[in-house]
Amino acid sequence: MRPLQISAETALRLSKALNVPIEQIMHMPQHILVQKMMELEKREEEK
């Protein structure tokens, strides 16, 4: 599986928000990453 095509800044922000290592973010399947991003967005809207 090839790494995601996201910027280093985006990967860093996601790793902090999801509390997972940046390497795991870069090798996460795209559909799972999109799902996690949607969960984060929903949490932010609830605040």
C-alpha positions in Angstrom: 0.0 0.0 0.0 1.4 3.4 -0.9 1.5 6.3 1.6 -1.4 8.8 1.6 -1.0 11.9 -0.5 -1.4 14.4 2.4 0.9 17.1 3.6 3.2 16.6 6.5 1.3 19.4 8.4 -2.0 17.5 7.9 -0.5 14.2 9.0 0.9 15.9 12.1 -2.4 17.5 13.0 -4.3 14.2 12.5 -1.8 12.2 14.6 -2.2 14.7 17.5 -6.0 14.7 17.2 -6.3 10.9 16.9 -3.5 10.2 19.4 -1.7 7.8 17.0 1.9 7.9 15.7 2.4 9.8 12.5 3.7 6.7 10.7 0.3 5.0 11.4 -1.5 8.0 9.9 0.6 7.8 6.7 -0.1 4.1 6.2 -3.7 4.1 7.2 -6.1 3.0 4.4 -7.7 6.1 2.9 -11.3 5.1 3.7 -10.5 4.6 7.4 -8.7 7.9 7.5 -11.7 9.7 6.0 -14.0 8.0 8.5 -11.7 9.2 11.4 -11.7 12.7 10.0 -15.5 12.8 9.9 -15.6 11.6 13.5 -13.2 14.4 14.5 -15.3 17.0 12.6 -18.5 15.8 14.3 -16.8 16.1 17.7 -15.7 19.6 16.9 -19.2 20.6 15.9 -20.6 19.3 19.2 -18.3 21.5 21.2 
